[in-house]
Amino acid sequence: MNMQTKLIVTAMGLCALPMVQAVEFEDFGRVVRVQPRVEQVREPREECRTEYIQAPVQQYQQPRSVGGSIVGGLAGALVGNQIGGGTGRTTATAVGAIAGAVLGDRVDNNGRNINQPQGVQEQAVRQCRTVESYESRTNGYEVTYDYRGRNYTTVMARDPGQRIRLRVSVEPDQRQ
């Protein structure tokens, strides 16, 4: 770089120097008051409980057997046929067959009834519902501090304690 270019760059830098007179430094201020900023946050949550109910239970039932009715009817007809005589023999045979069928059915099926009521069993049923709940959350701190006899207020993410670190910037007023 030649000498003339160096002189021009130096002169431009010196001319711009008065415009760049801002000075930054760190200092501390005394905290006067800290007020937490609290907000209410809605948080739905699920609330569940278990109830016990009586529920019908299908019971296995063996089908009724007809074998006892057939054997009992035949045996009753034979007995009725032996008891009756003449025209009454037919009636005695029929009555014996019916009585034998009923008796044979009861013996074979052991009193089982096809229309027997169903059993009942206790079952746990879980029931849930959504409940609105509100939670208080701190989303910052409003901090009032004193710096050189004047109070300032700012919002900070956390509580600074007894004193607050400040970045102080000093620059001349260009409107003079």
Backbone bond lengths (Angstrom), bond angles and torsions (degrees), N, CA, C in turn:
res aa  C-N    CA-C-N  psi(-1)  N-CA   C-N-CA  omega(-1)  CA-C   N-CA-C  phi
1 M - - - 1.432 - - 1.532 108.07 -
2 N 1.315 115.23 135.48 1.470 116.81 -177.23 1.519 110.48 -82.75
3 M 1.244 115.97 170.84 1.459 124.58 -173.78 1.523 111.72 -65.40
4 Q 1.304 116.86 -38.58 1.469 120.75 -178.07 1.549 110.39 -65.79
5 T 1.309 119.01 -40.24 1.463 122.89 179.15 1.522 110.28 -65.46
6 K 1.325 116.92 -40.26 1.458 121.22 178.33 1.520 111.12 -62.81
7 L 1.296 117.20 -40.01 1.451 120.70 179.95 1.536 110.97 -67.12
8 I 1.307 117.84 -39.61 1.468 121.53 -179.57 1.520 109.87 -65.92
9 V 1.335 119.69 -45.13 1.459 123.68 179.94 1.518 109.98 -63.00
10 T 1.325 118.38 -42.07 1.462 123.00 179.43 1.525 110.18 -64.67
11 A 1.302 117.88 -42.82 1.466 121.75 -179.50 1.525 110.66 -65.33
12 M 1.321 118.26 -40.17 1.468 121.53 178.34 1.532 110.76 -65.10
13 G 1.301 117.24 -39.91 1.456 121.58 178.28 1.511 111.72 -64.24
14 L 1.349 117.00 -40.89 1.455 120.62 179.35 1.528 111.24 -68.44
15 C 1.324 117.49 -34.43 1.468 120.82 178.38 1.534 111.42 -69.34
16 A 1.317 119.07 -32.61 1.459 122.54 -178.07 1.519 111.92 -83.25
17 L 1.322 117.61 -12.66 1.462 121.52 -176.37 1.527 113.54 -60.66
18 P 1.316 121.68 -41.02 1.465 119.65 179.04 1.530 112.93 -63.10
19 M 1.316 118.66 -26.86 1.461 121.12 179.72 1.528 111.97 -74.49
20 V 1.297 117.66 -22.50 1.460 121.97 -177.15 1.521 108.96 -109.89
21 Q 1.308 115.85 66.26 1.452 119.32 -179.05 1.526 111.74 -107.43
22 A 1.314 118.48 8.80 1.455 120.41 -179.44 1.511 109.62 -67.79
23 V 1.323 115.28 138.05 1.463 121.53 179.43 1.531 106.86 -125.12
24 E 1.316 115.35 135.17 1.462 120.90 177.90 1.512 109.07 -118.25
25 F 1.362 115.24 138.90 1.457 120.22 175.10 1.516 108.11 -151.81
26 E 1.338 115.76 168.62 1.457 120.65 179.86 1.512 109.92 -105.56
27 D 1.350 114.96 144.87 1.458 121.81 178.13 1.534 106.92 -148.06
28 F 1.299 116.86 178.09 1.463 120.87 -179.77 1.517 109.82 -126.11
29 G 1.329 115.14 145.84 1.455 121.61 174.80 1.522 108.61 -117.28
30 R 1.332 116.58 157.87 1.467 121.66 -179.39 1.534 108.01 -91.65
31 V 1.332 116.10 126.33 1.466 121.01 -179.59 1.524 107.94 -75.21
32 V 1.340 114.88 127.00 1.457 121.26 -179.24 1.525 110.80 -96.27
33 R 1.341 116.90 -41.86 1.471 120.92 -176.09 1.527 109.11 -152.35
34 V 1.347 115.71 141.65 1.467 122.33 174.27 1.522 107.20 -126.29
35 Q 1.324 116.38 122.09 1.472 122.27 -179.32 1.530 107.67 -119.85
36 P 1.346 118.26 115.75 1.469 118.66 177.38 1.531 110.40 -66.86
37 R 1.324 116.76 141.60 1.472 122.48 175.21 1.519 106.43 -97.98
38 V 1.348 115.39 108.96 1.459 121.80 -174.38 1.520 108.93 -107.18
39 E 1.327 115.88 136.49 1.454 120.68 175.69 1.525 108.62 -125.90
40 Q 1.336 115.28 149.76 1.456 121.60 177.36 1.530 107.97 -91.42
41 V 1.323 116.65 123.55 1.458 121.97 -179.09 1.526 108.13 -112.13
42 R 1.326 115.55 126.98 1.465 121.00 179.52 1.523 108.56 -82.92
43 E 1.317 115.15 125.94 1.462 120.63 178.89 1.524 109.39 -131.38
44 P 1.330 117.70 100.76 1.463 118.04 176.43 1.532 109.67 -68.74
45 R 1.315 115.01 141.55 1.471 119.65 178.47 1.523 108.06 -136.71
46 E 1.310 115.20 157.46 1.457 120.86 -177.83 1.529 109.43 -96.94
47 E 1.322 115.19 130.15 1.459 121.95 178.91 1.527 107.44 -114.76
48 C 1.318 117.14 124.74 1.469 120.64 -176.16 1.524 110.61 -123.85
49 R 1.324 114.78 151.62 1.467 120.99 174.05 1.524 107.75 -145.30
50 T 1.320 115.01 157.95 1.456 120.62 -179.40 1.528 108.56 -111.31
51 E 1.331 115.35 126.89 1.461 121.46 176.47 1.516 108.04 -113.79
52 Y 1.322 115.27 150.26 1.457 120.39 178.38 1.522 108.09 -110.45
53 I 1.335 115.56 126.06 1.465 120.80 -178.85 1.525 109.35 -122.15
54 Q 1.325 115.24 157.87 1.465 121.38 176.47 1.524 107.08 -91.23
55 A 1.313 116.93 116.58 1.462 121.47 -178.57 1.526 109.70 -116.73
56 P 1.338 116.85 138.05 1.468 118.78 177.82 1.515 110.47 -68.17
57 V 1.323 114.86 142.92 1.462 120.92 -179.70 1.526 107.87 -121.22
58 Q 1.298 116.26 130.04 1.462 121.51 178.40 1.521 108.11 -73.01
59 Q 1.301 116.58 120.60 1.456 120.38 178.76 1.524 108.84 -96.57
60 Y 1.304 114.38 143.97 1.462 119.32 178.10 1.520 108.69 -75.56
61 Q 1.322 115.58 126.72 1.450 120.51 177.37 1.525 108.85 -122.02
62 Q 1.303 114.09 131.74 1.457 117.52 175.99 1.537 108.05 -73.94
63 P 1.316 116.40 142.19 1.470 118.13 179.11 1.532 109.98 -65.05
64 R 1.313 114.95 150.34 1.465 119.97 179.47 1.530 109.44 -67.74
65 S 1.280 114.13 141.72 1.464 120.83 -179.95 1.533 109.39 -91.10
66 V 1.317 116.83 143.28 1.471 120.90 177.42 1.527 111.77 -102.85
67 G 1.325 115.24 -3.80 1.473 119.71 -178.10 1.511 112.36 -61.88
68 G 1.337 117.25 -40.99 1.461 120.87 -179.77 1.512 111.35 -65.26
69 S 1.324 117.56 -37.51 1.480 120.97 178.84 1.515 110.53 -65.15
70 I 1.314 117.05 -42.17 1.471 121.10 -178.66 1.532 110.58 -65.66
71 V 1.329 115.58 -49.81 1.472 119.26 -178.78 1.526 110.19 -64.46
72 G 1.347 117.14 -42.82 1.464 120.99 179.45 1.521 111.74 -65.07
73 G 1.347 116.67 -38.82 1.467 119.90 178.11 1.512 111.99 -64.54
74 L 1.337 116.07 -42.92 1.470 119.67 177.81 1.526 111.34 -63.89
75 A 1.321 116.21 -44.24 1.476 119.87 -179.74 1.522 110.16 -64.63
76 G 1.328 116.74 -41.88 1.466 120.27 179.43 1.515 111.87 -65.63
77 A 1.323 116.87 -37.57 1.469 120.38 178.27 1.518 109.90 -65.58
78 L 1.335 118.41 -41.20 1.467 121.42 178.21 1.523 111.32 -63.14
79 V 1.345 114.92 -43.38 1.472 118.38 -179.60 1.530 109.15 -66.62
80 G 1.327 118.18 -42.86 1.463 122.27 -179.42 1.518 111.87 -64.83
81 N 1.301 114.91 -35.28 1.456 120.34 179.37 1.531 110.12 -67.19
82 Q 1.322 117.35 -33.81 1.458 122.09 -179.28 1.534 110.87 -75.51
83 I 1.325 115.79 -31.76 1.467 119.59 -176.24 1.523 110.45 -77.99
84 G 1.313 117.20 -46.64 1.460 121.35 -174.34 1.513 112.22 -73.85
85 G 1.317 114.01 157.82 1.450 119.05 176.72 1.523 109.57 -138.67
86 G 1.291 117.80 145.53 1.468 122.85 178.10 1.517 111.01 67.14
87 T 1.378 116.09 -133.08 1.461 120.27 -179.31 1.518 112.10 -73.84
88 G 1.295 117.04 -20.62 1.464 120.98 178.29 1.517 112.20 -76.09
89 R 1.313 115.09 -12.86 1.469 119.51 -179.59 1.534 110.06 -64.14
90 T 1.303 118.50 -40.99 1.474 122.15 -179.73 1.518 109.69 -63.85
91 T 1.330 115.34 -42.91 1.470 119.23 179.34 1.514 109.79 -66.01
92 A 1.318 118.09 -43.66 1.463 122.13 -179.87 1.519 110.53 -64.15
93 T 1.311 116.92 -37.90 1.468 120.77 177.72 1.527 109.74 -64.76
94 A 1.341 117.82 -44.14 1.464 121.54 -179.14 1.520 110.31 -65.18
95 V 1.341 117.70 -46.14 1.472 121.14 179.58 1.519 109.69 -63.96
96 G 1.303 118.20 -40.82 1.464 121.82 178.20 1.516 111.28 -63.41
97 A 1.338 116.89 -40.71 1.470 120.82 179.51 1.529 110.49 -63.69
98 I 1.344 116.88 -43.86 1.475 120.35 -179.34 1.527 110.23 -66.59
99 A 1.319 117.40 -47.63 1.468 120.66 -179.06 1.534 110.47 -63.57
100 G 1.333 116.77 -40.62 1.469 120.64 178.93 1.528 111.08 -65.34
101 A 1.335 118.22 -38.54 1.470 121.61 179.59 1.524 110.64 -65.16
102 V 1.344 117.51 -44.09 1.477 120.99 179.07 1.510 110.30 -64.35
103 L 1.318 117.98 -46.39 1.458 121.82 -179.82 1.530 110.95 -64.50
104 G 1.323 117.49 -43.02 1.473 121.17 178.89 1.522 111.98 -64.02
105 D 1.339 117.54 -37.72 1.471 121.45 177.99 1.523 110.66 -63.61
106 R 1.336 117.05 -44.93 1.468 120.44 -179.20 1.526 111.63 -64.85
107 V 1.285 116.35 -40.47 1.473 119.77 179.75 1.534 109.46 -67.37
108 D 1.323 117.93 -44.77 1.469 121.77 -175.83 1.531 112.04 -69.95
109 N 1.309 116.84 -43.08 1.471 119.98 -175.87 1.520 113.08 -92.79
110 N 1.305 117.36 -1.19 1.456 122.74 171.49 1.535 111.99 55.21
111 G 1.300 117.63 35.72 1.455 121.83 176.71 1.521 114.70 79.08
112 R 1.334 118.40 10.96 1.472 120.38 179.00 1.510 110.15 -64.85
113 N 1.344 115.56 136.71 1.459 120.78 178.42 1.520 108.11 -116.01
114 I 1.311 117.27 129.60 1.462 121.47 -177.86 1.528 111.25 -66.99
115 N 1.326 118.37 -25.74 1.461 122.38 -179.68 1.523 111.84 -97.65
116 Q 1.297 116.08 32.73 1.448 121.58 -179.49 1.533 109.31 -65.29
117 P 1.335 118.47 138.92 1.478 119.55 -179.81 1.525 110.75 -65.84
118 Q 1.324 114.38 151.32 1.463 120.33 179.88 1.520 109.66 -75.19
119 G 1.328 115.91 157.26 1.455 120.78 177.39 1.522 110.52 -78.64
120 V 1.325 116.46 162.84 1.461 122.65 179.74 1.522 107.70 -121.24
121 Q 1.318 115.32 136.96 1.457 120.58 -178.86 1.521 108.41 -132.60
122 E 1.320 117.39 143.30 1.460 121.91 177.99 1.522 108.54 -82.51
123 Q 1.338 115.87 128.57 1.465 120.73 -179.38 1.515 109.60 -124.84
124 A 1.335 116.06 141.94 1.464 121.82 176.65 1.527 108.68 -84.92
125 V 1.324 115.99 128.86 1.461 121.82 178.17 1.527 107.34 -122.57
126 R 1.319 115.96 123.97 1.465 121.09 -179.96 1.520 108.71 -92.64
127 Q 1.323 115.35 125.23 1.456 120.98 179.30 1.515 108.61 -118.91
128 C 1.350 115.87 129.91 1.459 121.49 -177.50 1.523 109.87 -124.26
129 R 1.337 115.05 152.50 1.454 120.84 174.36 1.520 108.17 -147.08
130 T 1.325 115.07 155.64 1.456 120.86 179.41 1.517 108.75 -92.41
131 V 1.331 115.59 129.40 1.454 122.27 -178.71 1.525 107.97 -116.90
132 E 1.335 115.85 132.80 1.463 120.42 176.96 1.525 108.47 -80.99
133 S 1.310 116.65 125.71 1.458 119.91 175.32 1.522 107.92 -129.10
134 Y 1.305 115.67 152.79 1.458 121.52 -178.73 1.513 109.11 -119.66
135 E 1.311 114.70 139.64 1.454 121.06 -179.01 1.520 108.37 -125.26
136 S 1.333 116.65 136.93 1.463 120.88 177.34 1.520 108.81 -88.32
137 R 1.322 115.60 128.32 1.476 120.40 178.82 1.523 109.62 -127.16
138 T 1.304 115.62 139.93 1.452 120.60 175.22 1.520 108.08 -87.69
139 N 1.348 116.51 121.72 1.464 119.21 -177.87 1.522 111.99 -112.36
140 G 1.320 116.88 20.23 1.459 120.86 177.28 1.520 110.18 151.94
141 Y 1.331 115.75 178.09 1.459 121.58 -179.44 1.520 109.09 -133.28
142 E 1.310 115.51 132.93 1.458 121.07 174.49 1.524 106.11 -90.26
143 V 1.334 115.56 114.21 1.463 121.21 -172.61 1.530 108.88 -112.19
144 T 1.338 115.54 125.17 1.467 121.35 173.97 1.519 106.43 -107.19
145 Y 1.340 116.25 128.48 1.454 120.21 -177.68 1.526 109.75 -134.73
146 D 1.334 114.90 158.14 1.461 122.33 179.55 1.519 108.12 -106.59
147 Y 1.332 115.13 128.52 1.467 119.68 175.06 1.518 107.75 -134.10
148 R 1.320 115.44 112.71 1.469 123.76 178.87 1.530 112.58 53.61
149 G 1.357 114.59 44.91 1.448 119.53 173.81 1.520 115.78 87.66
150 R 1.294 118.74 -2.54 1.467 121.77 178.60 1.523 109.37 -118.65
151 N 1.350 116.09 144.59 1.462 121.00 177.95 1.521 110.00 -94.84
152 Y 1.330 114.56 138.96 1.459 122.39 177.11 1.529 107.44 -129.21
153 T 1.328 116.00 151.31 1.464 120.84 178.69 1.521 108.63 -127.47
154 T 1.338 114.94 137.71 1.459 120.79 178.26 1.525 108.51 -146.06
155 V 1.326 117.00 164.89 1.462 122.13 176.32 1.524 107.68 -108.34
156 M 1.334 115.17 130.40 1.464 120.53 -178.40 1.528 109.68 -125.59
157 A 1.311 115.51 158.76 1.466 121.59 -179.82 1.525 111.85 -73.33
158 R 1.356 117.12 -28.05 1.464 119.33 -179.87 1.526 109.85 -140.37
159 D 1.303 115.14 164.24 1.467 122.02 -179.78 1.532 107.89 -71.80
160 P 1.346 119.13 123.53 1.467 119.94 -176.42 1.529 114.57 -79.56
161 G 1.307 118.67 -13.85 1.462 120.59 -178.43 1.520 110.54 95.97
162 Q 1.349 117.31 -145.07 1.471 122.34 -175.14 1.519 113.66 -79.77
163 R 1.320 116.75 -25.64 1.462 119.49 179.41 1.520 110.01 -138.11
164 I 1.308 115.14 159.37 1.453 121.19 -175.64 1.527 108.82 -125.58
165 R 1.325 114.88 135.16 1.461 119.85 178.58 1.534 107.75 -79.82
166 L 1.324 116.11 133.79 1.458 121.81 -177.63 1.518 109.73 -122.08
167 R 1.321 115.34 142.76 1.466 120.69 171.48 1.526 105.08 -103.79
168 V 1.311 115.78 113.22 1.466 122.09 -175.14 1.518 108.26 -101.41
169 S 1.323 114.63 131.71 1.460 120.43 179.78 1.527 107.79 -121.73
170 V 1.324 116.47 126.05 1.462 122.12 179.88 1.514 107.86 -116.33
171 E 1.334 115.51 128.23 1.454 119.24 176.64 1.529 107.81 -147.36
172 P 1.287 116.38 147.47 1.486 119.20 -178.34 1.527 111.41 -71.20
173 D 1.330 114.39 152.92 1.461 121.23 176.42 1.516 107.42 -78.25
174 Q 1.322 117.57 118.91 1.465 122.61 -176.14 1.526 111.84 -82.49
175 R 1.341 118.26 -3.93 1.452 120.96 -177.23 1.517 112.76 -90.52
176 Q 1.305 120.92 10.46 1.472 123.56 -177.27 1.498 112.19 -69.40
